[in-house]
Amino acid sequence: MQEENIKAFNLKTLQEVKKSLVKNGFKCEIFDDLATTKQYIINLIGKNKTVGIGGSQTINMLDIIDDLKNNNNKIITHSPEMDKDTKMEIWKQAQYSDFYLASPQSITLNGEVVFLDAYGNRVSSCIIGPKKVILICGINKITNDLNTAIWRTRNIAAVINNIRLKKPNPCTTTNTCQDCNSPTRICNVLVVLYKKPNYTDYEIILTNFSLGY
């Protein structure tokens, strides 16, 4: 029963965020379970499309890539072992895909969408280029305001990603952002979408469970 109360509380929060996102020009849907979220995205993309994917633990947790491939969709994404030139070429292809899947580090109650990148490939594709951008955001990424959202991107999402990627950056020791000058720093590009980019078809999917960092 306690879990159901938490889910009901979180759902009201997501409904508030949805109203703000719609006011800011975004199409938005809310889903209560992983399977429904996944199937909605599969149906939305359909078959025989190109699908760009930014480095996203949210997408990995959805376990959706094989399903998209089974529908004869071409997945365009980089992998850590690729060299710089190969990654750059992949990122350019992804930016002009039919669909681009990604997840922000935070969305505020006012409907502001916050990204923090190392290279800027994800945020570039989330602004302009793809025919349609689909963002997936778990309840764990909802914050009260923009200051809190930026704090979250730097002190939660970025720190966990540094740990995941085994980066020798100070935050992996202190467990909080040090605004470092490390050559392996991954917090280089901060982007806030206050409103939907005018020429980009957008859909934001809010989930009533935790996804990604």
Secondary structure as GFF3:
##gff-version 3
##sequence-region A 1 213
A	DSSP	alpha_helix	2	23	.	.	.	ID=ss1
A	DSSP	beta_strand	27	31	.	.	.	ID=ss2
A	DSSP	alpha_helix	34	45	.	.	.	ID=ss3
A	DSSP	beta_strand	50	53	.	.	.	ID=ss4
A	DSSP	alpha_helix	57	62	.	.	.	ID=ss5
A	DSSP	alpha_helix	65	70	.	.	.	ID=ss6
A	DSSP	beta_strand	74	76	.	.	.	ID=ss7
A	DSSP	alpha_helix	84	95	.	.	.	ID=ss8
A	DSSP	beta_strand	99	102	.	.	.	ID=ss9
A	DSSP	beta_strand	106	108	.	.	.	ID=ss10
A	DSSP	beta_strand	113	117	.	.	.	ID=ss11
A	DSSP	alpha_helix	121	125	.	.	.	ID=ss12
A	DSSP	beta_strand	132	138	.	.	.	ID=ss13
A	DSSP	three_ten_helix	139	141	.	.	.	ID=ss14
A	DSSP	beta_strand	142	143	.	.	.	ID=ss15
A	DSSP	alpha_helix	146	152	.	.	.	ID=ss16
A	DSSP	pi_helix	153	157	.	.	.	ID=ss17
A	DSSP	alpha_helix	158	164	.	.	.	ID=ss18
A	DSSP	alpha_helix	171	174	.	.	.	ID=ss19
A	DSSP	beta_strand	189	193	.	.	.	ID=ss20
A	DSSP	beta_strand	201	207	.	.	.	ID=ss21
###
